[in-house]
Amino acid sequence: MEIEHTDNGMVAGPFTVRIEQDIDPFNPRAEFDHFGNMSCSHKRYVLGDKEHELNADNFNGWDEVEEWLIEEEGAHIILPLYMIDHSGLSINTTGFSCPWDSGQIGFIWCTKKQVDDEFSGDEERAKNLLLAEVNEYSQYLEGDVWGFVIEDEEGEHIDSCWGFYGHEYVMEEAENILKCHIEKYEEEQAMLKEIGDHWPQACSPEGV
């Protein structure tokens, strides 16, 4: 059974998949376990990890904040965090080209002990995980969190799931789940056909 992709999902045989924005997603920094420590400070928004919240007004610039995190918190790998606030929020570790609506909001960091415990000292893998956590948090802030709903040809609910960070990810997972339903449907249809093929013979006088 062929899967056809549409503007907001996919269609295959009797199944329709709708991709919808998750309007009440989990905050990954509050609800999920994470490797990195996200220390942020902003005058209007509460960002990052509550247990590592900063007040930048207590420091003379971000360089002093970085020094404090290294000396007092044991930050070993430390990356700056920048945010743009323009028709929505987005963060990264490299900065944005717009100087008016963007700026630094903090750091994401980990200790040497964390690197040793989780990655046997492999700092490159640790850094990549920090970057992945920044990307996940940015998707949350951007509203780039999705779910899918699978319905049959009568519009009856077949399956659904929510909380996928990134549109590409939800499309991949929705298609995988759809393939499972297609396989089950085709097995059921094959069984019904086999029963149908034998039914007249089984009910004929000769079969009694």
MDAnalysis code that builds the backbone (N, CA, C; Angstrom):
import MDAnalysis as mda
import numpy as np

u = mda.Universe.empty(624, n_residues=208, atom_resindex=np.repeat(np.arange(208), 3), trajectory=True)
u.add_TopologyAttr("name", ["N", "CA", "C"] * 208)
u.add_TopologyAttr("resid", np.arange(1, 209))
u.add_TopologyAttr("resname", ["MET", "GLU", "ILE", "GLU", "HIS", "THR", "ASP", "ASN", "GLY", "MET", "VAL", "ALA", "GLY", "PRO", "PHE", "THR", "VAL", "ARG", "ILE", "GLU", "GLN", "ASP", "ILE", "ASP", "PRO", "PHE", "ASN", "PRO", "ARG", "ALA", "GLU", "PHE", "ASP", "HIS", "PHE", "GLY", "ASN", "MET", "SER", "CYS", "SER", "HIS", "LYS", "ARG", "TYR", "VAL", "LEU", "GLY", "ASP", "LYS", "GLU", "HIS", "GLU", "LEU", "ASN", "ALA", "ASP", "ASN", "PHE", "ASN", "GLY", "TRP", "ASP", "GLU", "VAL", "GLU", "GLU", "TRP", "LEU", "ILE", "GLU", "GLU", "GLU", "GLY", "ALA", "HIS", "ILE", "ILE", "LEU", "PRO", "LEU", "TYR", "MET", "ILE", "ASP", "HIS", "SER", "GLY", "LEU", "SER", "ILE", "ASN", "THR", "THR", "GLY", "PHE", "SER", "CYS", "PRO", "TRP", "ASP", "SER", "GLY", "GLN", "ILE", "GLY", "PHE", "ILE", "TRP", "CYS", "THR", "LYS", "LYS", "GLN", "VAL", "ASP", "ASP", "GLU", "PHE", "SER", "GLY", "ASP", "GLU", "GLU", "ARG", "ALA", "LYS", "ASN", "LEU", "LEU", "LEU", "ALA", "GLU", "VAL", "ASN", "GLU", "TYR", "SER", "GLN", "TYR", "LEU", "GLU", "GLY", "ASP", "VAL", "TRP", "GLY", "PHE", "VAL", "ILE", "GLU", "ASP", "GLU", "GLU", "GLY", "GLU", "HIS", "ILE", "ASP", "SER", "CYS", "TRP", "GLY", "PHE", "TYR", "GLY", "HIS", "GLU", "TYR", "VAL", "MET", "GLU", "GLU", "ALA", "GLU", "ASN", "ILE", "LEU", "LYS", "CYS", "HIS", "ILE", "GLU", "LYS", "TYR", "GLU", "GLU", "GLU", "GLN", "ALA", "MET", "LEU", "LYS", "GLU", "ILE", "GLY", "ASP", "HIS", "TRP", "PRO", "GLN", "ALA", "CYS", "SER", "PRO", "GLU", "GLY", "VAL"])
u.atoms.positions = np.array([
    [0.857, -1.193, 0.000],
    [0.000, 0.000, 0.000],
    [0.891, 1.241, 0.000],
    [0.704, 2.095, -0.964],
    [1.551, 3.268, -1.118],
    [1.141, 4.380, -0.155],
    [2.139, 5.054, 0.409],
    [1.906, 6.196, 1.303],
    [2.113, 7.480, 0.515],
    [1.100, 8.316, 0.493],
    [1.174, 9.594, -0.215],
    [1.273, 10.727, 0.809],
    [2.289, 11.558, 0.660],
    [2.473, 12.682, 1.570],
    [1.637, 13.877, 1.099],
    [0.999, 14.536, 2.060],
    [0.164, 15.702, 1.777],
    [0.743, 16.924, 2.477],
    [0.048, 18.062, 2.352],
    [0.539, 19.296, 2.960],
    [0.612, 19.200, 4.483],
    [-0.303, 18.469, 5.078],
    [-0.323, 18.397, 6.551],
    [-0.335, 16.967, 7.078],
    [0.266, 16.046, 6.309],
    [0.305, 14.676, 6.797],
    [0.550, 13.679, 5.696],
    [-0.259, 12.611, 5.679],
    [-0.107, 11.570, 4.660],
    [-1.386, 10.743, 4.568],
    [-1.514, 10.043, 3.452],
    [-2.686, 9.213, 3.182],
    [-2.200, 7.877, 2.643],
    [-2.845, 6.798, 3.105],
    [-2.531, 5.461, 2.592],
    [-3.767, 4.598, 2.734],
    [-4.352, 4.183, 1.591],
    [-5.542, 3.331, 1.641],
    [-6.636, 3.977, 2.468],
    [-7.125, 3.276, 3.497],
    [-8.213, 3.828, 4.305],
    [-7.728, 4.771, 5.412],
    [-6.421, 4.992, 5.493],
    [-5.864, 5.761, 6.600],
    [-5.501, 7.191, 6.189],
    [-5.780, 8.122, 7.081],
    [-5.371, 9.515, 6.925],
    [-4.594, 9.931, 8.164],
    [-3.434, 10.543, 7.946],
    [-2.606, 11.032, 9.047],
    [-2.580, 12.550, 9.008],
    [-2.941, 13.169, 10.127],
    [-2.850, 14.622, 10.259],
    [-1.703, 14.963, 11.211],
    [-0.841, 15.888, 10.776],
    [0.219, 16.409, 11.630],
    [-0.266, 17.731, 12.211],
    [-0.254, 17.836, 13.529],
    [-0.766, 19.040, 14.187],
    [0.242, 19.541, 15.213],
    [0.245, 20.845, 15.396],
    [1.130, 21.439, 16.400],
    [0.666, 21.048, 17.800],
    [1.612, 20.691, 18.635],
    [1.326, 20.391, 20.039],
    [1.195, 21.726, 20.766],
    [-0.023, 22.070, 21.155],
    [-0.257, 23.390, 21.755],
    [0.056, 23.431, 23.245],
    [0.350, 22.290, 23.840],
    [0.685, 22.257, 25.259],
    [1.867, 21.312, 25.485],
    [3.014, 21.649, 24.893],
    [4.153, 20.738, 24.984],
    [4.841, 20.804, 26.343],
    [5.570, 19.748, 26.670],
    [6.383, 19.742, 27.879],
    [7.595, 20.651, 27.684],
    [7.945, 21.390, 28.735],
    [9.197, 22.142, 28.752],
    [10.324, 21.146, 29.015],
    [11.197, 20.909, 28.045],
    [12.222, 19.871, 28.228],
    [13.189, 20.168, 29.365],
    [13.364, 21.444, 29.706],
    [14.278, 21.770, 30.799],
    [13.658, 21.505, 32.165],
    [12.343, 21.415, 32.212],
    [11.658, 21.173, 33.482],
    [11.154, 19.743, 33.608],
    [10.792, 19.129, 32.482],
    [10.121, 17.830, 32.522],
    [11.027, 16.651, 32.185],
    [12.131, 16.893, 31.483],
    [12.993, 15.804, 31.042],
    [14.318, 15.820, 31.796],
    [14.932, 14.647, 31.900],
    [16.304, 14.584, 32.391],
    [17.223, 15.163, 31.318],
    [18.254, 15.869, 31.740],
    [19.184, 16.422, 30.769],
    [20.606, 16.385, 31.311],
    [21.545, 16.401, 30.409],
    [22.966, 16.322, 30.746],
    [23.516, 17.690, 31.135],
    [23.241, 18.684, 30.294],
    [23.796, 20.008, 30.507],
    [23.054, 20.815, 31.560],
    [23.715, 21.867, 32.008],
    [23.139, 22.819, 32.956],
    [22.951, 24.139, 32.222],
    [21.715, 24.629, 32.166],
    [21.406, 25.825, 31.402],
    [21.147, 26.993, 32.354],
    [22.113, 27.906, 32.416],
    [22.036, 29.065, 33.312],
    [21.691, 30.302, 32.495],
    [20.519, 30.873, 32.753],
    [20.027, 31.990, 31.948],
    [19.583, 33.159, 32.822],
    [19.562, 34.333, 32.208],
    [19.058, 35.536, 32.869],
    [18.394, 36.412, 31.820],
    [17.147, 36.803, 32.094],
    [16.416, 37.685, 31.174],
    [15.433, 38.517, 31.983],
    [15.226, 39.743, 31.564],
    [14.361, 40.650, 32.332],
    [12.883, 40.311, 32.194],
    [12.482, 39.674, 31.080],
    [11.060, 39.411, 30.861],
    [10.686, 37.935, 30.886],
    [11.615, 37.064, 30.577],
    [11.298, 35.639, 30.462],
    [12.064, 34.820, 31.503],
    [11.427, 33.764, 31.968],
    [12.112, 32.775, 32.806],
    [12.589, 31.664, 31.883],
    [13.888, 31.514, 31.773],
    [14.470, 30.601, 30.791],
    [15.463, 29.645, 31.448],
    [15.710, 28.523, 30.775],
    [16.726, 27.590, 31.231],
    [16.284, 26.758, 32.418],
    [17.268, 26.378, 33.238],
    [17.026, 25.510, 34.384],
    [16.782, 26.338, 35.632],
    [15.675, 26.062, 36.305],
    [15.332, 26.811, 37.512],
    [16.428, 26.713, 38.557],
    [17.027, 25.520, 38.686],
    [18.043, 25.320, 39.714],
    [19.365, 25.988, 39.381],
    [19.512, 26.478, 38.144],
    [20.747, 27.158, 37.748],
    [20.462, 28.580, 37.246],
    [19.364, 29.155, 37.710],
    [18.963, 30.488, 37.256],
    [19.999, 31.539, 37.677],
    [20.221, 32.506, 36.806],
    [21.179, 33.577, 37.043],
    [20.472, 34.926, 37.163],
    [21.131, 35.866, 37.793],
    [20.739, 37.277, 37.730],
    [21.949, 38.033, 37.215],
    [21.918, 38.337, 35.922],
    [23.073, 38.964, 35.285],
    [23.377, 40.334, 35.867],
    [22.397, 40.965, 36.519],
    [22.627, 42.283, 37.119],
    [23.638, 42.222, 38.259],
    [23.883, 41.023, 38.771],
    [24.851, 40.868, 39.860],
    [26.286, 40.744, 39.365],
    [26.466, 40.807, 38.044],
    [27.794, 40.647, 37.457],
    [28.109, 41.822, 36.538],
    [29.384, 42.013, 36.282],
    [29.824, 43.056, 35.353],
    [30.085, 42.447, 33.982],
    [29.001, 41.998, 33.353],
    [29.104, 41.448, 32.014],
    [29.158, 39.931, 32.003],
    [29.002, 39.371, 30.793],
    [28.922, 37.926, 30.641],
    [30.267, 37.235, 30.852],
    [31.358, 37.958, 30.638],
    [32.672, 37.360, 30.901],
    [32.824, 37.041, 32.386],
    [32.306, 37.926, 33.223],
    [32.385, 37.690, 34.658],
    [31.471, 36.534, 35.065],
    [30.313, 36.421, 34.402],
    [29.417, 35.289, 34.663],
    [30.130, 33.987, 34.319],
    [30.792, 33.962, 33.177],
    [31.499, 32.755, 32.745],
    [32.590, 32.380, 33.750],
    [33.341, 33.369, 34.204],
    [34.383, 33.104, 35.194],
    [33.789, 32.518, 36.471],
    [32.646, 33.054, 36.892],
    [31.996, 32.576, 38.114],
    [31.524, 31.134, 37.951],
    [30.955, 30.810, 36.789],
    [30.492, 29.441, 36.548],
    [31.668, 28.461, 36.570],
    [32.791, 28.872, 36.018],
    [33.965, 28.003, 35.996],
    [34.536, 27.825, 37.398],
    [34.679, 28.931, 38.120],
    [35.327, 28.886, 39.428],
    [34.416, 28.347, 40.531],
    [33.150, 28.735, 40.507],
    [32.251, 28.375, 41.606],
    [31.406, 27.128, 41.327],
    [31.046, 26.908, 40.062],
    [30.186, 25.773, 39.721],
    [30.938, 24.620, 39.079],
    [32.187, 24.864, 38.741],
    [32.993, 23.798, 38.147],
    [32.711, 23.559, 36.680],
    [32.212, 24.577, 35.976],
    [31.935, 24.421, 34.549],
    [33.219, 24.072, 33.807],
    [33.176, 23.025, 33.025],
    [34.351, 22.551, 32.283],
    [34.189, 22.808, 30.783],
    [33.088, 22.361, 30.225],
    [32.707, 22.746, 28.859],
    [31.588, 23.769, 29.006],
    [31.772, 24.935, 28.432],
    [30.793, 26.009, 28.609],
    [30.573, 26.723, 27.276],
    [29.308, 26.825, 26.881],
    [28.943, 27.441, 25.609],
    [27.992, 28.602, 25.863],
    [28.159, 29.722, 25.154],
    [27.249, 30.857, 25.342],
    [25.882, 30.566, 24.746],
    [24.868, 31.177, 25.305],
    [23.510, 31.067, 24.793],
    [23.032, 32.443, 24.344],
    [22.504, 32.493, 23.116],
    [21.953, 33.729, 22.565],
    [20.486, 33.501, 22.218],
    [19.701, 34.551, 22.312],
    [18.276, 34.448, 21.984],
    [17.864, 35.606, 21.093],
    [16.967, 35.318, 20.163],
    [16.324, 36.358, 19.376],
    [14.846, 36.370, 19.736],
    [14.319, 37.550, 19.942],
    [12.920, 37.739, 20.317],
    [12.259, 38.573, 19.229],
    [11.783, 37.886, 18.209],
    [11.174, 38.582, 17.069],
    [10.116, 37.661, 16.473],
    [8.850, 37.970, 16.737],
    [7.735, 37.111, 16.314],
    [7.928, 35.699, 16.863],
    [8.392, 35.599, 18.083],
    [8.676, 34.321, 18.703],
    [10.100, 34.284, 19.215],
    [10.407, 33.259, 19.983],
    [11.720, 33.120, 20.593],
    [12.501, 31.994, 19.937],
    [13.810, 32.178, 19.848],
    [14.693, 31.141, 19.328],
    [16.054, 31.328, 19.974],
    [16.759, 30.228, 20.265],
    [18.077, 30.332, 20.879],
    [19.091, 29.508, 20.104],
    [20.374, 29.892, 20.260],
    [21.472, 29.107, 19.715],
    [22.746, 29.436, 20.483],
    [23.869, 28.886, 20.043],
    [25.146, 29.122, 20.722],
    [26.087, 29.984, 19.895],
    [25.620, 30.484, 18.761],
    [26.492, 31.237, 17.854],
    [26.088, 32.692, 17.680],
    [24.885, 33.056, 18.080],
    [24.425, 34.426, 17.930],
    [23.581, 34.618, 16.685],
    [22.902, 35.760, 16.641],
    [22.013, 36.090, 15.523],
    [22.475, 37.384, 14.862],
    [22.117, 37.536, 13.595],
    [22.596, 38.688, 12.827],
    [21.906, 39.984, 13.222],
    [20.691, 39.885, 13.809],
    [19.946, 41.095, 14.183],
    [20.425, 41.600, 15.547],
    [21.029, 42.784, 15.625],
    [21.558, 43.269, 16.901],
    [20.497, 43.874, 17.816],
    [19.312, 44.179, 17.279],
    [18.299, 44.878, 18.075],
    [17.421, 43.916, 18.868],
    [17.082, 42.782, 18.281],
    [16.155, 41.852, 18.932],
    [16.847, 40.625, 19.501],
    [18.169, 40.643, 19.566],
    [18.873, 39.455, 20.045],
    [20.011, 39.849, 20.964],
    [20.509, 38.860, 21.680],
    [21.631, 39.084, 22.586],
    [21.873, 37.858, 23.434],
    [22.924, 37.911, 24.235],
    [23.252, 36.769, 25.079],
    [22.305, 36.710, 26.272],
    [21.927, 35.475, 26.634],
    [21.034, 35.274, 27.774],
    [21.647, 34.335, 28.817],
    [22.830, 33.767, 28.542],
    [23.419, 32.877, 29.521],
    [24.382, 31.880, 28.916],
    [24.453, 30.701, 29.565],
    [25.385, 29.653, 29.140],
    [24.747, 28.286, 29.353],
    [25.194, 27.316, 28.572],
    [24.941, 25.915, 28.878],
    [26.296, 25.296, 29.145],
    [26.375, 24.461, 30.175],
    [27.683, 23.980, 30.609],
    [27.562, 22.614, 31.281],
    [28.716, 21.991, 31.455],
    [28.783, 20.743, 32.214],
    [30.115, 20.691, 32.940],
    [30.192, 19.880, 33.965],
    [31.414, 19.739, 34.738],
    [32.280, 18.622, 34.153],
    [33.533, 18.592, 34.573],
    [34.428, 17.522, 34.122],
    [33.929, 16.177, 34.636],
    [33.389, 16.150, 35.857],
    [32.868, 14.909, 36.410],
    [31.734, 14.368, 35.547],
    [30.867, 15.261, 35.056],
    [29.780, 14.819, 34.184],
    [30.327, 14.188, 32.907],
    [31.348, 14.836, 32.330],
    [31.952, 14.315, 31.104],
    [32.569, 12.947, 31.363],
    [33.267, 12.822, 32.485],
    [33.908, 11.552, 32.815],
    [32.869, 10.460, 33.088],
    [31.831, 10.817, 33.826],
    [30.820, 9.821, 34.200],
    [29.984, 9.366, 33.013],
    [29.594, 10.314, 32.153],
    [28.680, 9.992, 31.055],
    [29.394, 9.537, 29.786],
    [30.588, 10.071, 29.544],
    [31.249, 9.821, 28.256],
    [32.696, 9.369, 28.402],
    [33.073, 8.945, 29.590],
    [34.449, 8.477, 29.829],
    [35.476, 9.508, 29.368],
    [35.160, 10.784, 29.590],
    [36.091, 11.860, 29.266],
    [36.037, 12.367, 27.843],
    [35.146, 11.834, 27.010],
    [35.056, 12.247, 25.601],
    [34.348, 13.607, 25.524],
    [35.129, 14.679, 25.421],
    [34.570, 16.027, 25.451],
    [33.786, 16.373, 24.179],
    [34.158, 15.787, 23.062],
    [33.450, 16.067, 21.806],
    [32.014, 15.555, 21.877],
    [31.836, 14.361, 22.405],
    [30.484, 13.809, 22.553],
    [29.679, 14.624, 23.552],
    [30.334, 15.064, 24.615],
    [29.648, 15.888, 25.609],
    [29.197, 17.211, 24.998],
    [30.052, 17.830, 24.219],
    [29.701, 19.103, 23.574],
    [28.549, 18.915, 22.599],
    [28.574, 17.827, 21.834],
    [27.491, 17.570, 20.887],
    [26.153, 17.396, 21.596],
    [26.175, 16.773, 22.771],
    [24.938, 16.618, 23.524],
    [24.445, 17.968, 24.040],
    [25.354, 18.822, 24.481],
    [24.954, 20.170, 24.902],
    [24.276, 20.909, 23.741],
    [24.859, 20.811, 22.569],
    [24.282, 21.472, 21.391],
    [22.909, 20.897, 21.057],
    [22.750, 19.574, 21.206],
    [21.455, 18.945, 20.933],
    [20.402, 19.434, 21.931],
    [20.796, 19.632, 23.178],
    [19.844, 20.121, 24.177],
    [19.440, 21.561, 23.897],
    [20.368, 22.364, 23.398],
    [20.031, 23.735, 23.011],
    [19.028, 23.723, 21.860],
    [19.267, 22.851, 20.883],
    [18.354, 22.753, 19.746],
    [16.965, 22.316, 20.191],
    [16.901, 21.329, 21.095],
    [15.612, 20.856, 21.607],
    [14.867, 21.971, 22.337],
    [15.583, 22.732, 23.160],
    [14.949, 23.822, 23.913],
    [14.489, 24.925, 22.972],
    [15.271, 25.187, 21.940],
    [14.866, 26.192, 20.957],
    [13.595, 25.751, 20.227],
    [13.491, 24.473, 19.901],
    [12.272, 23.966, 19.260],
    [11.065, 24.175, 20.166],
    [11.259, 23.959, 21.451],
    [10.171, 24.192, 22.418],
    [9.769, 25.672, 22.411],
    [10.747, 26.572, 22.468],
    [10.453, 28.009, 22.501],
    [9.807, 28.484, 21.198],
    [10.208, 27.875, 20.082],
    [9.675, 28.262, 18.770],
    [8.274, 27.701, 18.505],
    [7.840, 26.757, 19.318],
    [6.576, 26.075, 19.046],
    [6.717, 24.986, 18.011],
    [7.959, 24.510, 17.820],
    [8.242, 23.463, 16.835],
    [8.105, 22.091, 17.505],
    [6.929, 21.867, 18.099],
    [6.616, 20.604, 18.765],
    [5.294, 20.109, 18.186],
    [5.218, 18.814, 17.851],
    [4.119, 18.321, 17.016],
    [3.530, 17.018, 17.534],
    [2.407, 16.680, 16.959],
    [1.777, 15.394, 17.207],
    [1.123, 14.912, 15.934],
    [0.645, 13.669, 15.949],
    [-0.065, 13.151, 14.780],
    [-1.322, 12.424, 15.224],
    [-2.300, 12.417, 14.324],
    [-3.561, 11.708, 14.529],
    [-3.804, 10.842, 13.305],
    [-4.085, 9.573, 13.518],
    [-4.407, 8.656, 12.421],
    [-5.885, 8.306, 12.509],
    [-6.600, 8.471, 11.382],
    [-8.032, 8.154, 11.313],
    [-8.284, 7.207, 10.156],
    [-9.406, 6.453, 10.248],
    [-9.786, 5.594, 9.127],
    [-10.662, 6.372, 8.165],
    [-11.163, 5.677, 7.149],
    [-11.948, 6.355, 6.108],
    [-13.281, 6.890, 6.617],
    [-13.713, 6.425, 7.786],
    [-14.945, 6.934, 8.402],
    [-14.667, 8.083, 9.363],
    [-13.397, 8.445, 9.487],
    [-13.025, 9.512, 10.402],
    [-12.892, 9.068, 11.847],
    [-12.873, 7.742, 12.063],
    [-12.718, 7.217, 13.415],
    [-11.245, 7.237, 13.843],
    [-11.033, 7.585, 15.104],
    [-9.682, 7.653, 15.645],
    [-9.047, 6.262, 15.697],
    [-7.851, 6.154, 15.134],
    [-7.111, 4.892, 15.143],
    [-5.915, 4.974, 16.088],
    [-5.207, 6.087, 16.027],
    [-3.996, 6.226, 16.842],
    [-3.614, 7.701, 16.891],
    [-2.829, 8.064, 17.896],
    [-2.310, 9.428, 17.988],
    [-1.165, 9.462, 18.982],
    [-0.304, 10.440, 18.837],
    [0.804, 10.626, 19.770],
    [1.293, 12.067, 19.652],
    [1.817, 12.611, 20.753],
    [2.204, 14.018, 20.800],
    [3.584, 14.160, 21.430],
    [4.128, 15.361, 21.308],
    [5.393, 15.654, 21.968],
    [6.624, 15.355, 21.139],
    [6.541, 15.549, 19.814],
    [7.687, 15.332, 18.942],
    [8.354, 16.683, 18.660],
    [9.615, 16.799, 19.015],
    [10.346, 18.060, 18.842],
    [10.982, 18.084, 17.459],
    [10.404, 18.917, 16.584],
    [10.878, 19.010, 15.213],
    [9.904, 18.370, 14.240],
    [9.578, 19.073, 13.157],
    [8.594, 18.593, 12.188],
    [9.088, 17.343, 11.463],
    [10.370, 17.307, 11.155],
    [10.926, 16.135, 10.454],
    [10.789, 14.885, 11.314],
    [11.004, 15.051, 12.617],
    [10.919, 13.916, 13.532],
    [9.503, 13.353, 13.596],
    [8.502, 14.241, 13.699],
    [7.129, 13.738, 13.788],
    [6.710, 13.059, 12.495],
    [7.169, 13.561, 11.356],
    [6.836, 12.924, 10.086],
    [7.421, 11.510, 10.019],
    [8.656, 11.351, 10.479],
    [9.296, 10.038, 10.462],
    [8.541, 9.054, 11.366],
    [8.217, 9.515, 12.584],
    [7.560, 8.623, 13.531],
    [6.132, 8.301, 13.102],
    [5.419, 9.299, 12.572],
    [4.057, 9.061, 12.107],
    [4.039, 8.039, 10.972],
    [5.010, 8.132, 10.076],
    [5.069, 7.179, 8.958],
    [5.389, 5.775, 9.462],
    [6.265, 5.675, 10.468],
    [6.582, 4.353, 11.029],
    [5.345, 3.711, 11.663],
    [4.583, 4.510, 12.407],
    [3.373, 3.984, 13.047],
    [2.325, 3.645, 11.989],
    [2.213, 4.478, 10.966],
    [1.268, 4.211, 9.886],
    [1.595, 2.889, 9.200],
    [2.861, 2.606, 8.979],
    [3.263, 1.354, 8.340],
    [2.829, 0.151, 9.174],
    [2.877, 0.289, 10.497],
    [2.415, -0.799, 11.363],
    [0.923, -1.044, 11.187],
    [0.142, 0.042, 11.094],
    [-1.301, -0.106, 10.891],
    [-1.612, -0.660, 9.507],
    [-0.829, -0.255, 8.498],
    [-1.018, -0.787, 7.151],
    [-0.759, -2.288, 7.140],
    [0.326, -2.709, 7.775],
    [0.667, -4.130, 7.818],
    [-0.448, -4.937, 8.484],
    [-0.967, -4.426, 9.600],
    [-2.053, -5.121, 10.293],
    [-3.303, -5.169, 9.430],
    [-3.614, -4.054, 8.761],
    [-4.795, -3.984, 7.900],
    [-4.679, -4.984, 6.748],
    [-3.517, -5.041, 6.120],
    [-3.333, -5.939, 4.981],
    [-3.405, -7.400, 5.419],
    [-2.906, -7.713, 6.615],
    [-3.025, -9.078, 7.141],
    [-4.487, -9.439, 7.372],
    [-5.259, -8.503, 7.912],
    [-6.678, -8.745, 8.152],
    [-7.430, -8.929, 6.842],
    [-7.093, -8.102, 5.840],
    [-7.751, -8.221, 4.539],
    [-7.423, -9.558, 3.877],
    [-6.168, -9.986, 4.006],
    [-5.766, -11.271, 3.421],
    [-6.498, -12.419, 4.108],
    [-6.673, -12.321, 5.417],
    [-7.383, -13.358, 6.161],
    [-8.845, -13.405, 5.755],
    [-9.457, -12.222, 5.605],
    [-10.864, -12.173, 5.193],
    [-11.040, -12.745, 3.797],
    [-10.082, -12.466, 2.902],
    [-10.157, -13.003, 1.538],
    [-10.046, -14.524, 1.550],
    [-9.127, -15.025, 2.400],
    [-8.959, -16.476, 2.487],
    [-10.225, -17.144, 3.012],
    [-10.856, -16.537, 4.003],
    [-12.112, -17.078, 4.530],
    [-13.194, -17.029, 3.461],
    [-13.232, -15.898, 2.728],
    [-14.226, -15.736, 1.673],
    [-14.061, -16.754, 0.558],
    [-12.795, -17.060, 0.235],
    [-12.533, -18.026, -0.832],
    [-12.993, -19.437, -0.443],
    [-12.927, -19.756, 0.826],
    [-13.304, -21.088, 1.282],
    [-14.751, -21.183, 1.738],
    [-15.375, -20.054, 1.952],
    [-16.727, -20.049, 2.521],
    [-17.752, -20.765, 1.645],
    [-17.848, -20.499, 0.309],
    [-18.855, -21.185, -0.531],
    [-18.683, -22.698, -0.506],
    [-17.424, -23.173, -0.585],
    [-17.185, -24.616, -0.571],
    [-17.567, -25.248, 0.766],
    [-17.240, -24.526, 1.826],
    [-17.556, -25.048, 3.166],
    [-19.050, -25.139, 3.395],
    [-19.825, -24.263, 2.718],
    [-21.272, -24.221, 2.948],
    [-22.047, -25.011, 1.891],
    [-21.347, -25.552, 0.910],
    [-22.057, -26.296, -0.146],
    [-22.488, -27.654, 0.378],
    [-23.496, -28.272, -0.270],
    [-23.941, -29.607, 0.172],
    [-22.820, -30.616, 0.180],
    [-21.865, -30.483, -0.810],
    [-20.775, -31.419, -0.858],
    [-19.851, -31.275, 0.355],
    [-19.820, -30.040, 0.908],
    [-18.938, -29.816, 2.043],
    [-19.526, -30.207, 3.341],
    [-20.838, -30.640, 3.349],
    [-21.490, -31.018, 4.606],
    [-21.178, -32.462, 4.939],
])
